[in-house]
Amino acid sequence: MRLADTNVLLYAISTDPREEQKAAVATALLDGGDIVLSVQVLQEFYVQATRIGRPDRLDGSVAAELVSTFQRFPVVSLTPQIVTAAIATHRRHGISYWDAAVLEAARSAGCDVVLSEDLSPTVDYGGIRVENPFA
């Protein structure tokens, strides 16, 4: 199982012609069946998909429906243990708390891979690897 970061979901819904290849990759990943999400990823998706200034901005009700649809995947809930572990990972690796929380959600779900373009694929985050499927 691999945890998909927010950018995978955002590319999957992108209508920007410049992101056509990334959209195809993201869609294939979501069709693959081995994806896990986190509550944080769903929250970030909703905020970013409806953000004023986004060229292909979604209406809030459409974004909310997509959040419901994405719940067909296993979703890791945010727990106090994940928050505590994310703080430690943030401090240990010098990454944002939010990126650390994604890594720790993956760890709690038993994933050893996070699909993201936001973190370094060359760093071992305590046994969690990052793969950029869009590189």
N, CA, C and O atoms as a GROMACS GRO file, in nm:
protein
  540
    1MET      N    1   0.084  -0.118   0.000
    1MET     CA    2   0.000   0.000   0.000
    1MET      C    3   0.088   0.124   0.000
    1MET      O    4   0.196   0.126   0.060
    2ARG      N    5   0.040   0.227  -0.069
    2ARG     CA    6   0.112   0.353  -0.079
    2ARG      C    7   0.016   0.466  -0.044
    2ARG      O    8  -0.099   0.467  -0.089
    3LEU      N    9   0.064   0.561   0.036
    3LEU     CA   10  -0.019   0.675   0.070
    3LEU      C   11   0.000   0.784  -0.036
    3LEU      O   12   0.113   0.822  -0.066
    4ALA      N   13  -0.109   0.831  -0.091
    4ALA     CA   14  -0.105   0.937  -0.192
    4ALA      C   15  -0.119   1.072  -0.123
    4ALA      O   16  -0.210   1.094  -0.043
    5ASP      N   17  -0.028   1.162  -0.157
    5ASP     CA   18  -0.034   1.299  -0.106
    5ASP      C   19  -0.138   1.378  -0.184
    5ASP      O   20  -0.190   1.332  -0.286
    6THR      N   21  -0.168   1.496  -0.136
    6THR     CA   22  -0.272   1.581  -0.193
    6THR      C   23  -0.251   1.608  -0.341
    6THR      O   24  -0.348   1.612  -0.417
    7ASN      N   25  -0.126   1.627  -0.384
    7ASN     CA   26  -0.103   1.663  -0.524
    7ASN      C   27  -0.151   1.554  -0.619
    7ASN      O   28  -0.185   1.584  -0.733
    8VAL      N   29  -0.153   1.428  -0.575
    8VAL     CA   30  -0.205   1.321  -0.662
    8VAL      C   31  -0.354   1.344  -0.688
    8VAL      O   32  -0.399   1.333  -0.802
    9LEU      N   33  -0.429   1.377  -0.584
    9LEU     CA   34  -0.573   1.402  -0.601
    9LEU      C   35  -0.598   1.527  -0.686
    9LEU      O   36  -0.688   1.528  -0.770
   10LEU      N   37  -0.518   1.630  -0.663
   10LEU     CA   38  -0.538   1.755  -0.739
   10LEU      C   39  -0.506   1.735  -0.887
   10LEU      O   40  -0.577   1.788  -0.973
   11TYR      N   41  -0.400   1.662  -0.918
   11TYR     CA   42  -0.371   1.636  -1.060
   11TYR      C   43  -0.479   1.549  -1.123
   11TYR      O   44  -0.509   1.565  -1.241
   12ALA      N   45  -0.537   1.460  -1.047
   12ALA     CA   46  -0.641   1.372  -1.102
   12ALA      C   47  -0.763   1.449  -1.150
   12ALA      O   48  -0.834   1.402  -1.238
   13ILE      N   49  -0.787   1.567  -1.093
   13ILE     CA   50  -0.904   1.646  -1.134
   13ILE      C   51  -0.866   1.765  -1.221
   13ILE      O   52  -0.952   1.842  -1.262
   14SER      N   53  -0.738   1.780  -1.248
   14SER     CA   54  -0.692   1.897  -1.322
   14SER      C   55  -0.745   1.897  -1.466
   14SER      O   56  -0.748   1.794  -1.533
   15THR      N   57  -0.786   2.014  -1.511
   15THR     CA   58  -0.827   2.033  -1.650
   15THR      C   59  -0.728   2.123  -1.724
   15THR      O   60  -0.752   2.162  -1.838
   16ASP      N   61  -0.618   2.155  -1.658
   16ASP     CA   62  -0.515   2.239  -1.718
   16ASP      C   63  -0.440   2.159  -1.825
   16ASP      O   64  -0.383   2.055  -1.794
   17PRO      N   65  -0.440   2.205  -1.950
   17PRO     CA   66  -0.373   2.130  -2.057
   17PRO      C   67  -0.224   2.106  -2.029
   17PRO      O   68  -0.167   2.008  -2.076
   18ARG      N   69  -0.162   2.194  -1.952
   18ARG     CA   70  -0.020   2.178  -1.918
   18ARG      C   71   0.002   2.064  -1.818
   18ARG      O   72   0.114   2.017  -1.801
   19GLU      N   73  -0.104   2.019  -1.754
   19GLU     CA   74  -0.095   1.911  -1.655
   19GLU      C   75  -0.158   1.782  -1.705
   19GLU      O   76  -0.185   1.691  -1.627
   20GLU      N   77  -0.180   1.773  -1.835
   20GLU     CA   78  -0.248   1.657  -1.892
   20GLU      C   79  -0.176   1.526  -1.862
   20GLU      O   80  -0.240   1.427  -1.825
   21GLN      N   81  -0.043   1.524  -1.876
   21GLN     CA   82   0.033   1.402  -1.848
   21GLN      C   83   0.027   1.366  -1.699
   21GLN      O   84   0.011   1.249  -1.664
   22LYS      N   85   0.039   1.466  -1.614
   22LYS     CA   86   0.032   1.441  -1.470
   22LYS      C   87  -0.108   1.394  -1.431
   22LYS      O   88  -0.123   1.309  -1.343
   23ALA      N   89  -0.210   1.447  -1.496
   23ALA     CA   90  -0.347   1.403  -1.469
   23ALA      C   91  -0.364   1.256  -1.505
   23ALA      O   92  -0.430   1.181  -1.433
   24ALA      N   93  -0.306   1.215  -1.616
   24ALA     CA   94  -0.316   1.075  -1.658
   24ALA      C   95  -0.244   0.983  -1.558
   24ALA      O   96  -0.294   0.876  -1.525
   25VAL      N   97  -0.127   1.025  -1.512
   25VAL     CA   98  -0.052   0.947  -1.412
   25VAL      C   99  -0.133   0.936  -1.284
   25VAL      O  100  -0.145   0.828  -1.227
   26ALA      N  101  -0.186   1.048  -1.238
   26ALA     CA  102  -0.264   1.049  -1.113
   26ALA      C  103  -0.386   0.960  -1.124
   26ALA      O  104  -0.417   0.885  -1.031
   27THR      N  105  -0.456   0.968  -1.234
   27THR     CA  106  -0.575   0.885  -1.254
   27THR      C  107  -0.538   0.737  -1.253
   27THR      O  108  -0.609   0.656  -1.193
   28ALA      N  109  -0.429   0.702  -1.319
   28ALA     CA  110  -0.385   0.563  -1.321
   28ALA      C  111  -0.349   0.516  -1.179
   28ALA      O  112  -0.380   0.402  -1.142
   29LEU      N  113  -0.285   0.601  -1.102
   29LEU     CA  114  -0.252   0.565  -0.964
   29LEU      C  115  -0.379   0.536  -0.883
   29LEU      O  116  -0.386   0.438  -0.810
   30LEU      N  117  -0.478   0.623  -0.898
   30LEU     CA  118  -0.602   0.606  -0.822
   30LEU      C  119  -0.682   0.486  -0.870
   30LEU      O  120  -0.761   0.429  -0.794
   31ASP      N  121  -0.662   0.447  -0.992
   31ASP     CA  122  -0.729   0.327  -1.045
   31ASP      C  123  -0.656   0.200  -1.007
   31ASP      O  124  -0.708   0.090  -1.027
   32GLY      N  125  -0.534   0.214  -0.952
   32GLY     CA  126  -0.449   0.099  -0.924
   32GLY      C  127  -0.492   0.014  -0.807
   32GLY      O  128  -0.460  -0.105  -0.802
   33GLY      N  129  -0.563   0.072  -0.711
   33GLY     CA  130  -0.617  -0.007  -0.602
   33GLY      C  131  -0.529  -0.026  -0.480
   33GLY      O  132  -0.571  -0.090  -0.384
   34ASP      N  133  -0.407   0.028  -0.482
   34ASP     CA  134  -0.320   0.010  -0.365
   34ASP      C  135  -0.294   0.141  -0.292
   34ASP      O  136  -0.187   0.160  -0.233
   35ILE      N  137  -0.391   0.231  -0.298
   35ILE     CA  138  -0.375   0.366  -0.244
   35ILE      C  139  -0.444   0.380  -0.108
   35ILE      O  140  -0.553   0.327  -0.085
   36VAL      N  141  -0.376   0.451  -0.020
   36VAL     CA  142  -0.429   0.491   0.110
   36VAL      C  143  -0.426   0.643   0.112
   36VAL      O  144  -0.336   0.705   0.055
   37LEU      N  145  -0.522   0.703   0.178
   37LEU     CA  146  -0.526   0.849   0.196
   37LEU      C  147  -0.528   0.879   0.346
   37LEU      O  148  -0.542   0.789   0.428
   38SER      N  149  -0.514   1.005   0.378
   38SER     CA  150  -0.528   1.046   0.517
   38SER      C  151  -0.633   1.156   0.525
   38SER      O  152  -0.665   1.221   0.425
   39VAL      N  153  -0.686   1.175   0.644
   39VAL     CA  154  -0.782   1.283   0.665
   39VAL      C  155  -0.720   1.416   0.623
   39VAL      O  156  -0.785   1.498   0.560
   40GLN      N  157  -0.594   1.436   0.658
   40GLN     CA  158  -0.526   1.560   0.621
   40GLN      C  159  -0.524   1.579   0.470
   40GLN      O  160  -0.548   1.690   0.421
   41VAL      N  161  -0.496   1.474   0.394
   41VAL     CA  162  -0.493   1.483   0.248
   41VAL      C  163  -0.630   1.522   0.195
   41VAL      O  164  -0.641   1.605   0.105
   42LEU      N  165  -0.736   1.464   0.251
   42LEU     CA  166  -0.871   1.501   0.208
   42LEU      C  167  -0.902   1.647   0.240
   42LEU      O  168  -0.963   1.717   0.159
   43GLN      N  169  -0.860   1.693   0.357
   43GLN     CA  170  -0.881   1.834   0.394
   43GLN      C  171  -0.806   1.926   0.299
   43GLN      O  172  -0.862   2.023   0.248
   44GLU      N  173  -0.680   1.895   0.277
   44GLU     CA  174  -0.599   1.979   0.188
   44GLU      C  175  -0.656   1.980   0.046
   44GLU      O  176  -0.656   2.083  -0.020
   45PHE      N  177  -0.704   1.863   0.001
   45PHE     CA  178  -0.764   1.857  -0.132
   45PHE      C  179  -0.881   1.956  -0.142
   45PHE      O  180  -0.889   2.035  -0.235
   46TYR      N  181  -0.970   1.950  -0.045
   46TYR     CA  182  -1.088   2.037  -0.048
   46TYR      C  183  -1.046   2.184  -0.051
   46TYR      O  184  -1.097   2.262  -0.132
   47VAL      N  185  -0.954   2.222   0.035
   47VAL     CA  186  -0.909   2.362   0.043
   47VAL      C  187  -0.844   2.406  -0.088
   47VAL      O  188  -0.876   2.513  -0.140
   48GLN      N  189  -0.755   2.324  -0.141
   48GLN     CA  190  -0.683   2.363  -0.263
   48GLN      C  191  -0.772   2.358  -0.388
   48GLN      O  192  -0.759   2.441  -0.477
   49ALA      N  193  -0.863   2.262  -0.393
   49ALA     CA  194  -0.951   2.249  -0.511
   49ALA      C  195  -1.049   2.365  -0.520
   49ALA      O  196  -1.095   2.399  -0.629
   50THR      N  197  -1.082   2.425  -0.407
   50THR     CA  198  -1.180   2.535  -0.404
   50THR      C  199  -1.114   2.672  -0.386
   50THR      O  200  -1.183   2.773  -0.372
   51ARG      N  201  -0.983   2.675  -0.388
   51ARG     CA  202  -0.907   2.798  -0.362
   51ARG      C  203  -0.933   2.903  -0.469
   51ARG      O  204  -0.923   2.876  -0.589
   52ILE      N  205  -0.965   3.023  -0.423
   52ILE     CA  206  -0.979   3.136  -0.515
   52ILE      C  207  -0.845   3.156  -0.583
   52ILE      O  208  -0.740   3.155  -0.519
   53GLY      N  209  -0.849   3.173  -0.714
   53GLY     CA  210  -0.727   3.190  -0.790
   53GLY      C  211  -0.683   3.062  -0.860
   53GLY      O  212  -0.599   3.067  -0.950
   54ARG      N  213  -0.738   2.949  -0.821
   54ARG     CA  214  -0.706   2.825  -0.891
   54ARG      C  215  -0.773   2.831  -1.028
   54ARG      O  216  -0.894   2.854  -1.035
   55PRO      N  217  -0.698   2.810  -1.135
   55PRO     CA  218  -0.757   2.823  -1.270
   55PRO      C  219  -0.877   2.731  -1.295
   55PRO      O  220  -0.972   2.771  -1.361
   56ASP      N  221  -0.872   2.609  -1.242
   56ASP     CA  222  -0.983   2.516  -1.263
   56ASP      C  223  -1.055   2.490  -1.129
   56ASP      O  224  -1.088   2.376  -1.095
   57ARG      N  225  -1.076   2.598  -1.056
   57ARG     CA  226  -1.138   2.593  -0.924
   57ARG      C  227  -1.271   2.519  -0.927
   57ARG      O  228  -1.352   2.536  -1.019
   58LEU      N  229  -1.292   2.436  -0.824
   58LEU     CA  230  -1.418   2.362  -0.812
   58LEU      C  231  -1.513   2.434  -0.719
   58LEU      O  232  -1.471   2.499  -0.623
   59ASP      N  233  -1.639   2.422  -0.746
   59ASP     CA  234  -1.743   2.466  -0.654
   59ASP      C  235  -1.732   2.379  -0.528
   59ASP      O  236  -1.697   2.262  -0.536
   60GLY      N  237  -1.762   2.438  -0.414
   60GLY     CA  238  -1.752   2.365  -0.288
   60GLY      C  239  -1.830   2.236  -0.284
   60GLY      O  240  -1.784   2.137  -0.227
   61SER      N  241  -1.949   2.236  -0.343
   61SER     CA  242  -2.030   2.113  -0.339
   61SER      C  243  -1.968   2.003  -0.426
   61SER      O  244  -1.976   1.885  -0.390
   62VAL      N  245  -1.908   2.040  -0.537
   62VAL     CA  246  -1.841   1.940  -0.622
   62VAL      C  247  -1.719   1.884  -0.550
   62VAL      O  248  -1.696   1.763  -0.550
   63ALA      N  249  -1.641   1.972  -0.488
   63ALA     CA  250  -1.523   1.927  -0.413
   63ALA      C  251  -1.564   1.836  -0.298
   63ALA      O  252  -1.496   1.737  -0.270
   64ALA      N  253  -1.673   1.870  -0.229
   64ALA     CA  254  -1.722   1.787  -0.118
   64ALA      C  255  -1.763   1.648  -0.168
   64ALA      O  256  -1.738   1.548  -0.101
   65GLU      N  257  -1.826   1.642  -0.285
   65GLU     CA  258  -1.864   1.513  -0.343
   65GLU      C  259  -1.740   1.430  -0.375
   65GLU      O  260  -1.739   1.309  -0.354
   66LEU      N  261  -1.636   1.496  -0.425
   66LEU     CA  262  -1.513   1.424  -0.455
   66LEU      C  263  -1.448   1.372  -0.327
   66LEU      O  264  -1.395   1.261  -0.325
   67VAL      N  265  -1.450   1.452  -0.221
   67VAL     CA  266  -1.397   1.405  -0.093
   67VAL      C  267  -1.471   1.279  -0.050
   67VAL      O  268  -1.410   1.183  -0.002
   68SER      N  269  -1.602   1.278  -0.066
   68SER     CA  270  -1.680   1.158  -0.033
   68SER      C  271  -1.640   1.041  -0.122
   68SER      O  272  -1.626   0.929  -0.074
   69THR      N  273  -1.622   1.067  -0.249
   69THR     CA  274  -1.582   0.962  -0.344
   69THR      C  275  -1.445   0.906  -0.309
   69THR      O  276  -1.423   0.785  -0.316
   70PHE      N  277  -1.352   0.993  -0.272
   70PHE     CA  278  -1.217   0.948  -0.237
   70PHE      C  279  -1.216   0.860  -0.112
   70PHE      O  280  -1.118   0.791  -0.085
   71GLN      N  281  -1.323   0.862  -0.036
   71GLN     CA  282  -1.329   0.780   0.084
   71GLN      C  283  -1.352   0.632   0.051
   71GLN      O  284  -1.368   0.550   0.142
   72ARG      N  285  -1.354   0.598  -0.077
   72ARG     CA  286  -1.355   0.457  -0.116
   72ARG      C  287  -1.221   0.392  -0.084
   72ARG      O  288  -1.211   0.270  -0.072
   73PHE      N  289  -1.117   0.475  -0.070
   73PHE     CA  290  -0.985   0.427  -0.030
   73PHE      C  291  -0.979   0.420   0.122
   73PHE      O  292  -1.053   0.490   0.190
   74PRO      N  293  -0.892   0.336   0.176
   74PRO     CA  294  -0.870   0.341   0.320
   74PRO      C  295  -0.821   0.482   0.358
   74PRO      O  296  -0.735   0.538   0.289
   75VAL      N  297  -0.875   0.538   0.464
   75VAL     CA  298  -0.839   0.674   0.508
   75VAL      C  299  -0.788   0.666   0.652
   75VAL      O  300  -0.855   0.615   0.742
   76VAL      N  301  -0.667   0.718   0.671
   76VAL     CA  302  -0.606   0.722   0.803
   76VAL      C  303  -0.659   0.843   0.878
   76VAL      O  304  -0.650   0.956   0.830
   77SER      N  305  -0.713   0.818   0.996
   77SER     CA  306  -0.763   0.927   1.080
   77SER      C  307  -0.646   0.994   1.152
   77SER      O  308  -0.544   0.931   1.179
   78LEU      N  309  -0.664   1.119   1.181
   78LEU     CA  310  -0.565   1.192   1.259
   78LEU      C  311  -0.583   1.155   1.405
   78LEU      O  312  -0.693   1.163   1.459
   79THR      N  313  -0.475   1.115   1.468
   79THR     CA  314  -0.479   1.076   1.609
   79THR      C  315  -0.374   1.156   1.685
   79THR      O  316  -0.282   1.213   1.625
   80PRO      N  317  -0.386   1.162   1.816
   80PRO     CA  318  -0.281   1.228   1.895
   80PRO      C  319  -0.144   1.165   1.874
   80PRO      O  320  -0.042   1.235   1.878
   81GLN      N  321  -0.140   1.034   1.852
   81GLN     CA  322  -0.013   0.966   1.829
   81GLN      C  323   0.051   1.011   1.698
   81GLN      O  324   0.173   1.027   1.691
   82ILE      N  325  -0.031   1.031   1.594
   82ILE     CA  326   0.023   1.078   1.466
   82ILE      C  327   0.074   1.221   1.482
   82ILE      O  328   0.179   1.254   1.428
   83VAL      N  329   0.002   1.304   1.554
   83VAL     CA  330   0.047   1.442   1.576
   83VAL      C  331   0.183   1.442   1.647
   83VAL      O  332   0.274   1.513   1.605
   84THR      N  333   0.195   1.364   1.753
   84THR     CA  334   0.321   1.358   1.828
   84THR      C  335   0.435   1.307   1.741
   84THR      O  336   0.545   1.362   1.743
   85ALA      N  337   0.409   1.202   1.665
   85ALA     CA  338   0.512   1.147   1.576
   85ALA      C  339   0.548   1.246   1.466
   85ALA      O  340   0.664   1.257   1.428
   86ALA      N  341   0.449   1.319   1.414
   86ALA     CA  342   0.474   1.418   1.309
   86ALA      C  343   0.561   1.532   1.361
   86ALA      O  344   0.648   1.582   1.289
   87ILE      N  345   0.538   1.573   1.483
   87ILE     CA  346   0.622   1.678   1.542
   87ILE      C  347   0.768   1.630   1.549
   87ILE      O  348   0.860   1.704   1.516
   88ALA      N  349   0.787   1.507   1.593
   88ALA     CA  350   0.922   1.452   1.601
   88ALA      C  351   0.986   1.442   1.462
   88ALA      O  352   1.104   1.475   1.446
   89THR      N  353   0.910   1.397   1.363
   89THR     CA  354   0.962   1.386   1.227
   89THR      C  355   0.994   1.523   1.170
   89THR      O  356   1.095   1.541   1.103
   90HIS      N  357   0.908   1.618   1.195
   90HIS     CA  358   0.930   1.757   1.152
   90HIS      C  359   1.063   1.808   1.208
   90HIS      O  360   1.144   1.867   1.135
   91ARG      N  361   1.085   1.786   1.334
   91ARG     CA  362   1.207   1.836   1.399
   91ARG      C  363   1.330   1.758   1.353
   91ARG      O  364   1.436   1.817   1.332
   92ARG      N  365   1.317   1.628   1.337
   92ARG     CA  366   1.430   1.543   1.299
   92ARG      C  367   1.478   1.572   1.156
   92ARG      O  368   1.598   1.577   1.130
   93HIS      N  369   1.383   1.592   1.065
   93HIS     CA  370   1.419   1.606   0.924
   93HIS      C  371   1.413   1.748   0.872
   93HIS      O  372   1.451   1.774   0.758
   94GLY      N  373   1.366   1.842   0.953
   94GLY     CA  374   1.360   1.981   0.909
   94GLY      C  375   1.261   2.004   0.797
   94GLY      O  376   1.281   2.091   0.712
   95ILE      N  377   1.154   1.926   0.796
   95ILE     CA  378   1.049   1.943   0.695
   95ILE      C  379   0.928   2.006   0.762
   95ILE      O  380   0.922   2.016   0.885
   96SER      N  381   0.831   2.050   0.682
   96SER     CA  382   0.712   2.112   0.740
   96SER      C  383   0.637   2.010   0.825
   96SER      O  384   0.644   1.889   0.802
   97TYR      N  385   0.566   2.062   0.924
   97TYR     CA  386   0.483   1.973   1.006
   97TYR      C  387   0.385   1.897   0.918
   97TYR      O  388   0.364   1.778   0.937
   98TRP      N  389   0.325   1.966   0.820
   98TRP     CA  390   0.221   1.904   0.737
   98TRP      C  391   0.275   1.789   0.654
   98TRP      O  392   0.209   1.686   0.639
   99ASP      N  393   0.397   1.805   0.601
   99ASP     CA  394   0.460   1.694   0.528
   99ASP      C  395   0.492   1.579   0.625
   99ASP      O  396   0.476   1.462   0.591
  100ALA      N  397   0.538   1.614   0.744
  100ALA     CA  398   0.568   1.512   0.844
  100ALA      C  399   0.442   1.435   0.883
  100ALA      O  400   0.447   1.314   0.906
  101ALA      N  401   0.329   1.505   0.892
  101ALA     CA  402   0.203   1.438   0.927
  101ALA      C  403   0.161   1.340   0.818
  101ALA      O  404   0.105   1.235   0.849
  102VAL      N  405   0.187   1.372   0.693
  102VAL     CA  406   0.158   1.278   0.584
  102VAL      C  407   0.245   1.153   0.599
  102VAL      O  408   0.196   1.041   0.587
  103LEU      N  409   0.373   1.173   0.626
  103LEU     CA  410   0.463   1.059   0.646
  103LEU      C  411   0.417   0.971   0.762
  103LEU      O  412   0.418   0.848   0.751
  104GLU      N  413   0.378   1.034   0.872
  104GLU     CA  414   0.338   0.957   0.989
  104GLU      C  415   0.202   0.888   0.970
  104GLU      O  416   0.178   0.781   1.026
  105ALA      N  417   0.115   0.948   0.891
  105ALA     CA  418  -0.011   0.880   0.857
  105ALA      C  419   0.020   0.755   0.775
  105ALA      O  420  -0.041   0.650   0.795
  106ALA      N  421   0.115   0.767   0.684
  106ALA     CA  422   0.156   0.651   0.603
  106ALA      C  423   0.211   0.541   0.693
  106ALA      O  424   0.176   0.424   0.679
  107ARG      N  425   0.297   0.580   0.786
  107ARG     CA  426   0.356   0.482   0.877
  107ARG      C  427   0.248   0.411   0.957
  107ARG      O  428   0.252   0.289   0.974
  108SER      N  429   0.151   0.487   1.007
  108SER     CA  430   0.046   0.426   1.090
  108SER      C  431  -0.042   0.331   1.010
  108SER      O  432  -0.104   0.241   1.066
  109ALA      N  433  -0.048   0.351   0.878
  109ALA     CA  434  -0.128   0.262   0.792
  109ALA      C  435  -0.047   0.142   0.741
  109ALA      O  436  -0.100   0.057   0.670
  110GLY      N  437   0.080   0.137   0.779
  110GLY     CA  438   0.164   0.026   0.733
  110GLY      C  439   0.222   0.046   0.594
  110GLY      O  440   0.272  -0.048   0.534
  111CYS      N  441   0.214   0.168   0.544
  111CYS     CA  442   0.271   0.200   0.413
  111CYS      C  443   0.420   0.230   0.428
  111CYS      O  444   0.461   0.288   0.529
  112ASP      N  445   0.499   0.191   0.330
  112ASP     CA  446   0.640   0.230   0.333
  112ASP      C  447   0.673   0.327   0.220
  112ASP      O  448   0.789   0.365   0.202
  113VAL      N  449   0.570   0.367   0.143
  113VAL     CA  450   0.589   0.461   0.033
  113VAL      C  451   0.482   0.570   0.040
  113VAL      O  452   0.364   0.543   0.062
  114VAL      N  453   0.527   0.695   0.020
  114VAL     CA  454   0.438   0.809   0.003
  114VAL      C  455   0.457   0.860  -0.139
  114VAL      O  456   0.570   0.887  -0.181
  115LEU      N  457   0.348   0.874  -0.212
  115LEU     CA  458   0.352   0.928  -0.348
  115LEU      C  459   0.332   1.079  -0.338
  115LEU      O  460   0.224   1.126  -0.303
  116SER      N  461   0.438   1.155  -0.370
  116SER     CA  462   0.432   1.299  -0.355
  116SER      C  463   0.542   1.365  -0.436
  116SER      O  464   0.649   1.307  -0.458
  117GLU      N  465   0.516   1.485  -0.480
  117GLU     CA  466   0.621   1.564  -0.542
  117GLU      C  467   0.673   1.670  -0.446
  117GLU      O  468   0.754   1.754  -0.485
  118ASP      N  469   0.629   1.665  -0.321
  118ASP     CA  470   0.664   1.768  -0.224
  118ASP      C  471   0.780   1.734  -0.133
  118ASP      O  472   0.831   1.822  -0.063
  119LEU      N  473   0.825   1.610  -0.131
  119LEU     CA  474   0.932   1.569  -0.042
  119LEU      C  475   1.045   1.507  -0.123
  119LEU      O  476   1.025   1.464  -0.237
  120SER      N  477   1.163   1.502  -0.065
  120SER     CA  478   1.280   1.449  -0.134
  120SER      C  479   1.274   1.297  -0.145
  120SER      O  480   1.256   1.228  -0.045
  121PRO      N  481   1.290   1.244  -0.266
  121PRO     CA  482   1.290   1.099  -0.282
  121PRO      C  483   1.423   1.035  -0.240
  121PRO      O  484   1.435   0.913  -0.238
  122THR      N  485   1.523   1.117  -0.206
  122THR     CA  486   1.653   1.062  -0.168
  122THR      C  487   1.670   1.047  -0.018
  122THR      O  488   1.771   0.994   0.028
  123VAL      N  489   1.574   1.093   0.060
  123VAL     CA  490   1.584   1.089   0.206
  123VAL      C  491   1.506   0.968   0.258
  123VAL      O  492   1.395   0.940   0.213
  124ASP      N  493   1.566   0.898   0.353
  124ASP     CA  494   1.495   0.791   0.424
  124ASP      C  495   1.431   0.854   0.546
  124ASP      O  496   1.501   0.894   0.640
  125TYR      N  497   1.301   0.864   0.545
  125TYR     CA  498   1.225   0.923   0.655
  125TYR      C  499   1.188   0.815   0.756
  125TYR      O  500   1.070   0.787   0.777
  126GLY      N  501   1.288   0.756   0.816
  126GLY     CA  502   1.263   0.654   0.916
  126GLY      C  503   1.193   0.532   0.860
  126GLY      O  504   1.102   0.477   0.924
  127GLY      N  505   1.232   0.490   0.742
  127GLY     CA  506   1.172   0.372   0.680
  127GLY      C  507   1.062   0.403   0.580
  127GLY      O  508   1.010   0.313   0.515
  128ILE      N  509   1.025   0.530   0.568
  128ILE     CA  510   0.925   0.571   0.468
  128ILE      C  511   1.000   0.633   0.350
  128ILE      O  512   1.079   0.726   0.367
  129ARG      N  513   0.974   0.581   0.231
  129ARG     CA  514   1.033   0.636   0.109
  129ARG      C  515   0.931   0.724   0.039
  129ARG      O  516   0.810   0.702   0.049
  130VAL      N  517   0.980   0.824  -0.030
  130VAL     CA  518   0.895   0.911  -0.109
  130VAL      C  519   0.924   0.882  -0.256
  130VAL      O  520   1.040   0.877  -0.298
  131GLU      N  521   0.818   0.862  -0.332
  131GLU     CA  522   0.831   0.846  -0.477
  131GLU      C  523   0.753   0.957  -0.544
  131GLU      O  524   0.636   0.980  -0.512
  132ASN      N  525   0.818   1.025  -0.637
  132ASN     CA  526   0.750   1.129  -0.714
  132ASN      C  527   0.702   1.065  -0.845
  132ASN      O  528   0.782   1.045  -0.936
  133PRO      N  529   0.575   1.033  -0.854
  133PRO     CA  530   0.526   0.966  -0.975
  133PRO      C  531   0.520   1.058  -1.096
  133PRO      O  532   0.493   1.012  -1.207
  134PHE      N  533   0.543   1.186  -1.075
  134PHE     CA  534   0.532   1.284  -1.184
  134PHE      C  535   0.669   1.325  -1.238
  134PHE      O  536   0.678   1.406  -1.331
  135ALA      N  537   0.776   1.270  -1.181
  135ALA     CA  538   0.912   1.308  -1.223
  135ALA      C  539   0.947   1.243  -1.357
  135ALA      O  540   1.057   1.263  -1.409
   0.00000   0.00000   0.00000
